Amino acid sequence: MDLVRPPAVAGYFYPSEPARLRQEVERLLQEAQAAPDPGVRGLLAPHAGYFYCGKVMAEGFRALSAWRGKAKRIFLLGPSHFVPFLGVAFYPYRAWATPLGEVAVDLEGGRRLGEKGPPFLTYEEPFREEHSLEVLLPFLQLALPGTPILPLLFGEVDPQEVAEALLPELGEEDLVVASSDLSHYHPDPVARKRDASTLEKALALDAEGVAEAEACGRLPWATLTALAQGLGWRPRLLAYATSAEASHEASRVVGYAAVAYLLEEDPPALR
């Protein structure tokens, strides 16, 4: 059977009409202030509707676009919002579809992770309606066209354990993108204070602190943080915003950040 994961949130989180979607993503990437940087190996990106977080998303993917035509694959790490489970799920879709076409999946890489056993498992249900990875794809299709993905959804799991399992799989041409929003539904001043605390932990490469933070993708983000700590990737905040900047509704907001992780020389051993 030819397994292609269809889009679940096109027309809701982002435009479903291909020309409109391409135009919007291209505009956001062109307006981003971040410079394409070949030192970027990892990225934290938000996953809300483009109206709310598209500008923040674009800053991250503009920085990552230096890998256009050079990246071997992209590990996508996102939270499961709707299906609770233990571990990290992969499902062998041949590709993921968006209105802009298909994105190939690294099936061999997924198979190798599955052979490791726990915490990895083959499980389709969390992927069916989940948006945390899907909304990243149109940006990847335009910033890094033709690059395969290895999509992983996180249930309850130890981020350090996942990082240690992923470490030997990461090659010099692989990228890692973690998907997370920050605090949810606080007044804007409260959200900014809480998010500043979370970002302080992230920028200090405090994986345990990130894992306990108020962020829906805290476990994927903590895994990226642990990988960065072990591989010598230095975090840099590219952009931060709350939904109030788009909606002008400040009483109940969501926070968004783009954080790039840049390679340093002489990386330390993974702790």
N, C-alpha and C positions, 0 to 999 in steps of 0.2 A: 504494500500500500504506500502511495506517495503522500507523506504526511507534511502538510504545510499549515502552520498556525495562522488562522485568519485574524485580521485586526478586530479587537473587541471594543475599542473606545474611539475609533475614527468618527468624526462628526460630533464628538462630545468633548474630548480633551484637545483635539486638534482637527483641522478641516479634513473632510472626507473627499473633497474634490481635488484630484491630483494637481491641477494647475494652480489652484489657490494655495494648497499646502506647500508646493514648491516655492511659490512666490513669497509666502510668509516666512518660511525657514531661511531662504536666501537673504531676505531683507534683514532678518534678525542677525544672521551671521555677518553680513556686511556692516551693520551698525555697531557690532561688538567692538569694544576697545582693546581687548586682549590681543597680543601679537601671537601668531603661530609660533610654537616653541618646541623644537625637537627634543628638548630635555624632559618634556612632560611624559610620564609613563602611566600615571594614574589620574583619576578624576572623580570627584564627588559632584553629582548633578541632581537637581530637583526633578520631580516627576508630576507636577500638577498640570492643569491646563495651560496652554501656551499664553493665553490672555494674562494669566497671573505670573507665570515664572519664565516665560519664553526668553526674556532679556537676560536673565541669570543663566539659563541653560546655554544660551548662545555664547556667552563669555567662555564657558568651559570648552565647548566644542570648537570654538575658533582657535583656542590655544592648542587643542589636540589635532587640529587640521594640518599641522606640520608633518604628520605621519601619513598624509594622503599618498597612496601608492606604495607605502613602505611598511605599514603594519601587517603582520602576519594574521593576527586575529585579535578580537577584543573579548575579554572576559566581562560579562555583564552580571553584576551582583545586585539583586533587588529583594525587597521584603514581600512576603505573601500577606496581603491585606485581608483576604476573605477566607482562606482555608488554613486552619491551624494544623501543624504537624511538627514532628521532631526531625531535624536534620536539614540538608540542603538538597533541593530537588532539581533534577535535569530530566528533560523528555526529548526523545530523538526525532523531533520535527526536522525534516530536511531543510526547511527554510521558514522564516517568519515573513508574512506579507503585510505591507502597508499600502496606502493608495499610490505610493511611488514605486511599487514593485516588490520584489522579494529580496530578503537578506539571507544568505546561506549560513547554515549552522555547521560548526566544527563537530561532526558526529564522532570522529575518532577520538578527539579530546574528551568528549562527554563519555564515551565508552570507557576510556582509561580511568576517569574519575569514578565511574560506577564500579569498576573492578576493585577499587580501593575499599569498597564497603562503607560502613558508617563513618562519617555522617552523611555520605552521599547516597541518594536513592533515586530510582526511576519512578516518577509520579507525575501524571498529567494534570490532575484536577486543579492544583494551584495555578496553573498557567492559563486556564481557559478564559477567565474574566479579568485577570490581573493586568493593571496598567503600568506598574512601576518600571518595567523594562520596555514595554511597547512604545511609550511616548518618547523614548530616547532615539528610536530607530530612524525617524525622518531626518533628525540632525546628523546621525551617523551616515545615512545614505548620501547626504550632500557634502558633509565634511570629509568623510572617509569612504567614498564609494567603492563597492566591491570587496570590502573587508569582512570576512566571516566573523560570526559571533559565537560565543559559548555562554548561553544564558542559564543562570542559576538563580533559583528562588529560595529564600531563607525562611525556614520555620524557626523554632527554638533550637539554638545550637551554640556551642562555645566558639566565638570568633577566632580565638587563638588556635584551636584545633583545626578549623577550616584553613586558616592562613598557613599552618605548617603542612597541610596536605596539598595546598595549591602551589607552594613555593617551588617544588621540583618540576612542576608543570610549566612554569613561566619562563619563556625564552626571551632573548634580547629584543625581539621584534613584536612581543605581545604587549598589549595595553590592558589596563583594568579600570572599569568604570563602575562605581557604586552609586546606587540610586536612593536618595532620601530627601524628604522635606525635613524641616526643623520643627519648632514648637507649633502646636495647633490650638486655635480658638481662644487666645488670650487677647486682652486689649493691646494695642500696638506697643506702648512703652514696656509692658510686662514681657511681651514676646521678644522684643529686642534685647532686654536684659538677660532673659533665659538663653536666647540664642548666642549671645556674646560669651556666656559661660561655656556653652557647648563648643563653640568654635575655638575658644581658648584651649580646651582639652585636645581638640583635633589638631591644632597647630603645634601643640607640644608633643604630638604623637603618643598621647595617652589613650591606648586602645581600650583599657578597662573603663576609663572615664567616658569615652564615646559610647561604649556598650551599655552604660547606665543612663545615658542622656535622654532628653525628651526629643526624640527624632524617630519617625516611623521606620526608617531604614537603619536604625542604630547598629544592628548586628552586621549587615553587609558593610556599613561604613567602618565599623570597628575592625572587620576583617581586612579591609583596605588599609586601615591605619597600622595594623600589625604587620602587613606585608611591607608597607612603606618603612616601618621601623627596621625590619630585618634586611631590606634591600638598599637602604640608604637613600630613600626618596624623601625629599624635603617638601613639606606642604607650603602652599602659598594661597592665600585667600584672593580670589579673582573678583568676586561679586557677592553682595548680600542685599536682600530686599525682603519686604513683607508684602502680602497680598494687598495691603492698604494702598500701596503705590499705584496699583492698577485700578482697584475698585473704589478707592477713596472712602472705604468703610473701615474705620480704625478700631471698632469696638470688639471685633472678633476676627483675628487674622491668622495666617499661616506664614511661617518663615521659610526662606529659600536661600541657599548658598551654593556657589561654585568654588571648589577648592581643587587646585592642581597639585600634583605630586611629582616633583622633578628629581631626576637621577643625580646623585652625588657620586664622586669618585670614592674608591676604597670603602664599599658598604660594609657594615658590621654583620656579624652572624645573627640569625634570627634568634631572639630570646624567647 
